[in-house]
Amino acid sequence: MNIFAQVHLAAPLPTETHPIIQCITINDLKELKKLLKDNNVNGVYSCIECSDWITPLIAAVVNKNKNICSYLLHQGADPNIPSQLCCTPLHYVTRSNAPPDFVDLLLVAKANPDGWIPPPQQQIFTPLQLAAIENREDIVKRLISAGALVTLPPINVPINDPQWLINSKKISEMINHLASNGDEVCFQIKHFLDVEIAVVEKTPDKVFKMFNSHMLSEDPRLHLTMIEILFTVTGRGKDKYCQACIKWLKETGNVNTYIAGAASRFPNIPKTHVKLAVESLNPVFCTMDEITNEHAVAIVPQLLKLLCLKERPDICASVLQTLYVITQKTKGTKDWHVNFLENLCRTVAPFVNEQHSTKIRIYTYGIFANLLSVEQKANILKSVGITSVPEDILTSVEMEMNDKLKEVLRSLKEYLNKPNSECEGNTASTSGRKKKKKKKKQENPNDEVSTAATDPITKVSVVESTSNLKPFDYKTNEKSEKRNWLSISKRWKDKLETLVGSDDSKISRIRSIIYVNDEEFRIANGSDGTEVFLGLREDGTEVAIKRMSKSKYQVLKKEEGILRLPELDHSYIVRYVDFQEDENFGYLCLQLCECTLEEYIIDDCNNNKKDKVLRKLVEEFLESLKVLHSQNPKIIHRDLKPQNVLIDVTGRARLADFGISRRLLKDQTTLHTRSAGTKCWMARETFTEEEKESVISYKSSTDIQVAGMLIYYILSGGHHPFGKSFECEFNIHRGKYSLDHIQDVVTKDLIEWMINKEPKDRPKVEECLNHPFFWTSEKKTEYLRKIGNRGEVAKYREADQELIDSLEKCVVDESFKQWKNKFSQELVRDMDGRKPYPENMLALLRFIRNLHEHYPKEAAQIDVLALFPDLFGCVYTFAKNQGWNLETPLKEMFQREDSEDISTVLMMPSKSTEESLGVPVQESQPSEVKVVISHKK
C-alpha cells in the first residue's frame, strides 16, 4: 500500500527486521517472552515487510496472530502507540487486511478509535478514514459504534495533495452508503462531508444554494454546525465564505439562534475542533452593533474555560480577540456581577506577560480597557497588577488599522497615569505589592470563583499564573446595599423589578436567597402545602423558590438529591440553583422558567401554534425523559403531567418536579413501592383497589404511558386521550381512548404505541425518538424509495390483487387515483416508455423509486411529500401491517444504537462524585415501601 508514501521521515527505511518482530512473524511466543524481558513491549522495532518501525502489538495485527495480540495486551502493550509512519494498531488492521475481530480486541483494550492525538501535521489519516478509503465497511461500522469522529482528512495535510479529493469522495461514499442502510449517525453526518467536498469543487454561491437548509444542523460527534465549517474555510475564497455566512445569518434572522446554540455546544466540542467554533463566533460578534448582556454572560464563561486548555495554546489569541469584542460591544458590562468580573479578570490577566505574543497581550490589555466603565475598575486593575500599559504595546497598536483598539488603550494609559484617580494605590512600590501578594496567597492558596451570573451551579477554576494577582478587595462601607439582579425572564420582569425595589422590611432573606412572602410574588401552589415564590440569589440570579413546611418537607429534600446528580445538569431538565432552610421551612431554589406546559398549551395555543413548534416541544419533552431513563441506575419520574413540564425563556421544554421520583439501584429495572402520582396522569398498572396497602411495580414503561398522554395533550391543544376527569381513570384502566383531535396517522401510531394497555408492549424512550414522527422529509423520502425497491413492489404489474387492495385500504382519500397528474407530463412520458405505469399506489411507489434511481436531477427538484401529503402515512401503515418494517433494509431505519450501555460508562457518577455533593441521593432499596400521597388534586 503506498498511501503513506507521502510521509517524509528523518529516519531511513529499515534494512532488517528486528528479532522481536521475527518471533511474532513465525509465531514463536516462547522466544518472544524471553526477548521482551530485556526490551520494551511498547518500543518500536524495524520491519522490512512493513517498511516501518512498528510495535510488537502492530506486528501481531499485521501477522493476524490473535493469541500473541492478546498476550501483548495482557503484558501492558499500549494500543495507542504509533509506528514511525504514525500508524496505530487500528490503522494496521486495514493496512494488513486483518479480520475485523482485531478492531474489537483493540477497542476493548482502550484503543482510541481516532488513532492517536499527534501534532496536526503528522497523522495523515485516522483509522476510520483509512478503512473507508480501502473500502473496509466492517471496520468503519465498528469504529463508528466506538465513537470515532467521522471527518475528512485535513485539506492541507499534506499540502496540495492531489489525492485529497479522491480519498475524501471515497470516505463520503462510504458514509452515504451506511446512511442509506439506516445508520443514524452517518445519516446526520453525511451532509457535513459533502459540504467540505463541495467547497473544493464549487463556488461559494453554489455551495450555499445546495446546503441552505442545513446551515444550523449540528454534527452529532463534533457538535459543530455547518455554518461553522464554512466560516472557517481556508485558502482561496476564505473571505467570500465568511461574508456569505454573515449575510445568511442576518438575512434569515438566525444570529441570536446561532449565538445561543454556540454557548450550549461549546462544552461538547472536541478540543481538536473547538478553535473552529471560536473563529466562527468572532466575525459574528464583530459585525454586530451591540451584543446583548444575555449573550455575553452565556458565552464568556465558555471562552474562559478554553483559555485553561493547556493542550490548546494555539487558540488563546482567537479567544482573547473574541473576549475583547464582547467586552467592547456589550452595553451591560457595568451591571456584571462581581464574581463574574473576577473570574474574567483573573483568567485573562496572565496573558499580559511578555512570554506571550504581542497580539495576545494587546487584546488582553484591550479587555481591561473595555472594563473602565465598571464601578470596581480600580480594584480590578489593582488586584491583577495592571499599573501601566507597556510602551511596546502602545507602539504595536499604533501600527494596527483598528482605531477603536487604539482609542481604548490610550484611555487605559491615561486612566492609569492619573496621580489622584480611583486607581490610587497602583503606584505603590513593587516590593510592597509583592509582600501583600505573598500574604494573601497564604490565606487563600486555592481560590475559586463562582460563575453564578451565568450558571449558579458551575465553578471554573482560576488559571494558575505567576502574575501579580491578588483577590479583589471591594469596599463594604459604601452606601446602602444594592440588590443584584441579572434580568433574564420576560414574563416575570415587572414583578422582579418590584421585588428588587422593595423595602427591606418586606424582604425575607434566608442566607443566600431573598423573596417577598406575599401573594403578589407567589407564582404557584401545590396540594401538599408547597408554595412557589419569585426570588433572587444574592448574586442576582432569578430563581423560583419552592417553600415547604419542615414538618413534611422530605419530598423537597428528595427532589434536591435527584436534581444535584451531575447527570441531571442537563439542558432539558430544570436547573438546580440552591437549597436553604430555617426553623419553619425548607427552600428549594430552581431555574426560573416562563410558564408551565399547561399554561403554554391552553393560553398560548389560542394563537394557533405552528405544527413545527409543537413537534419541537414533543421532542424536547422526550429528550428530557431520555435523560432520566438512559442512566444506570435509571431514574423514574412517576409524576409526569402538564404542570411539571416548564417552558424556559428560550421556549425550550424542561422537565421539573422530582419530589416523588426514584432512582433505582444499578442494573435494577423495577421499583416496588406504593402508588403515587396525580389523578388522570398515572399509568394503568399503578391503579389498585386498595391504594394505601398495595405495592406497585414501577418501570420506565410506567413513565412512557403517561408521556404518551402528554404528547397527545400537546398536539391536540390540551385534550386527554382517555377523556375528561370524571371518566378518565376508568378509561385508562379499560384501555379505552380516543385520538380524534389528531388526524395524522403517523402521530397516532406513536401515541397508540406509548399508551398501550400492556407495559411490555410500550416502547423505550429511545424508540419513541426514532419513530417516523420525528423523521426529516429526507428520511421519509428515503423510506418511500426503499419501499419502492422491494420485490413485491418491483412486480407491480403482476402484483397480487389482495396486496393492491390492502394498500388501497390505507388510503384516506382519493388523492392517489390520478397520481400522474402531479408530475410534469414530460417526465411521465420519459419514465413511462413503452409500458406506462398503471395509476395505483404500487406503481406510484415504483415510480418514486425509479425517479430517484434513474433521474436524480429531476428527483432533486421534486418534493414528493408535498405532492402527496398523506402518502408517507399510508405507506408506513401498510408496510407495518405487512411486517415489512421488521425486515432489512427497512428495519435499520427504525433502529438506533443502544445508548444505554454507553450512558452507563459516560454518565454514571462515581461514588466520590455523589459523596462530594453533600446531599443524600434518594435511591430505592429492594424492600422499599414508602408512604406517599396517592393522588394530587
CORUR-V732240 format. One record per run of one state. SS is the DSSP state (a for helix, b for strand, c for the rest). FROM is the first residue (numbers start at 0). TO is the last residue. If there is no record, write none. Layout:
BEGIN
ss=SS from=FROM to=TO
ss=SS from=FROM to=TO
END
This chain:
BEGIN
ss=c from=0 to=17
ss=a from=18 to=24
ss=c from=25 to=27
ss=a from=28 to=36
ss=c from=37 to=43
ss=b from=44 to=46
ss=c from=47 to=50
ss=b from=51 to=53
ss=c from=54 to=54
ss=a from=55 to=61
ss=c from=62 to=64
ss=a from=65 to=73
ss=c from=74 to=87
ss=a from=88 to=94
ss=c from=95 to=99
ss=a from=100 to=107
ss=c from=108 to=125
ss=a from=126 to=132
ss=c from=133 to=135
ss=a from=136 to=144
ss=c from=145 to=162
ss=a from=163 to=179
ss=c from=180 to=182
ss=a from=183 to=200
ss=c from=201 to=202
ss=a from=203 to=209
ss=c from=210 to=210
ss=a from=211 to=213
ss=c from=214 to=216
ss=b from=217 to=217
ss=c from=218 to=223
ss=b from=224 to=224
ss=a from=225 to=230
ss=c from=231 to=236
ss=a from=237 to=250
ss=c from=251 to=253
ss=a from=254 to=267
ss=c from=268 to=272
ss=a from=273 to=285
ss=c from=286 to=289
ss=b from=290 to=290
ss=c from=291 to=291
ss=a from=292 to=306
ss=c from=307 to=308
ss=a from=309 to=328
ss=b from=329 to=329
ss=c from=330 to=331
ss=a from=332 to=334
ss=c from=335 to=336
ss=a from=337 to=351
ss=c from=352 to=356
ss=a from=357 to=372
ss=c from=373 to=375
ss=a from=376 to=382
ss=c from=383 to=389
ss=a from=390 to=397
ss=c from=398 to=401
ss=a from=402 to=416
ss=c from=417 to=428
ss=a from=429 to=442
ss=c from=443 to=446
ss=b from=447 to=449
ss=c from=450 to=457
ss=b from=458 to=460
ss=c from=461 to=491
ss=a from=492 to=499
ss=c from=500 to=502
ss=a from=503 to=505
ss=b from=506 to=509
ss=c from=510 to=511
ss=b from=512 to=515
ss=c from=516 to=517
ss=a from=518 to=520
ss=b from=521 to=524
ss=c from=525 to=529
ss=b from=530 to=536
ss=c from=537 to=540
ss=b from=541 to=548
ss=a from=549 to=551
ss=c from=552 to=552
ss=a from=553 to=562
ss=c from=563 to=564
ss=a from=565 to=567
ss=c from=568 to=571
ss=b from=572 to=572
ss=c from=573 to=574
ss=b from=575 to=580
ss=c from=581 to=583
ss=b from=584 to=590
ss=c from=591 to=593
ss=b from=594 to=595
ss=a from=596 to=601
ss=c from=602 to=602
ss=a from=603 to=606
ss=c from=607 to=609
ss=a from=610 to=628
ss=c from=629 to=633
ss=b from=634 to=635
ss=c from=636 to=640
ss=a from=641 to=643
ss=b from=644 to=646
ss=c from=647 to=651
ss=b from=652 to=654
ss=c from=655 to=660
ss=b from=661 to=662
ss=c from=663 to=669
ss=b from=670 to=673
ss=c from=674 to=682
ss=a from=683 to=685
ss=c from=686 to=693
ss=b from=694 to=697
ss=c from=698 to=698
ss=a from=699 to=715
ss=c from=716 to=723
ss=a from=724 to=733
ss=c from=734 to=743
ss=a from=744 to=753
ss=c from=754 to=757
ss=a from=758 to=760
ss=c from=761 to=763
ss=a from=764 to=768
ss=c from=769 to=770
ss=a from=771 to=773
ss=c from=774 to=775
ss=a from=776 to=787
ss=c from=788 to=789
ss=a from=790 to=793
ss=c from=794 to=794
ss=a from=795 to=797
ss=c from=798 to=799
ss=a from=800 to=808
ss=c from=809 to=817
ss=a from=818 to=821
ss=c from=822 to=823
ss=a from=824 to=831
ss=c from=832 to=839
ss=a from=840 to=853
ss=c from=854 to=854
ss=a from=855 to=859
ss=c from=860 to=862
ss=a from=863 to=866
ss=c from=867 to=869
ss=a from=870 to=881
ss=c from=882 to=882
ss=a from=883 to=885
ss=c from=886 to=889
ss=a from=890 to=893
ss=c from=894 to=897
ss=a from=898 to=906
ss=c from=907 to=909
ss=a from=910 to=915
ss=c from=916 to=921
ss=b from=922 to=922
ss=c from=923 to=936
END
